[in-house]
């Protein structure tokens, strides 16, 4: 089995205006000077910046993804964006099922699975997010929660090319807290087992990202854990120096 090429993806969430296009350009410039064969890199800006970044003349190998999509291709869905519209912007991926969407918009595993399928229909790679809350971890339910989210939100047809899994413990997001190396190893190992049993060789080579307060100071340690194939970075992806430093830690 070929080695898995890691992915460092930045999720800008609801941050960024046109003045931040220069930050994207700085990240692109730094990344394109490195050996881009070593790790893939991506920025997921808000929709308002998607076309500008995905068509940026200096993007080079730096990919661009969206943060959510609707299930339908077109129609009467005011305020929503379809996967086909994301492809039309020249973006190549979409995050689905982020815990902030699960919490803010009541998104279910079933809906997230439909969004993943819709994103494949448009030729996008789906970054499917899962992760337990603090309460669920305290109750000792982490592995069962992650298992039911994975089973419920990753549809049949997932391959190493069209799907990336992001494990993001909710209590570690934006809090400065990170899961311990032992906890990350345990959860990622469990996710790998489940992926292999559902998707065989594709599951064995599917990327599993860790997310939750990944920063310069902890990236190298986290990225060295078994079955961690990159990171989904929130806050630190807004600062080019930090994001590039995380990329260099791979
Ligand atoms: P932070 O890196 O800001 O904790 O965010 C993680 C995240 O939610 C990425 O999707």
Boltz pocket constraint, residues with backbone or C-beta under 6 A from the ligand:
constraints:
  - pocket:
      binder: B
      contacts: [[A, 11], [A, 98], [A, 168], [A, 172], [A, 173], [A, 174], [A, 175], [A, 176], [A, 211], [A, 212], [A, 213], [A, 214], [A, 232], [A, 233], [A, 234], [A, 235], [A, 236]]
      max_distance: 6.0
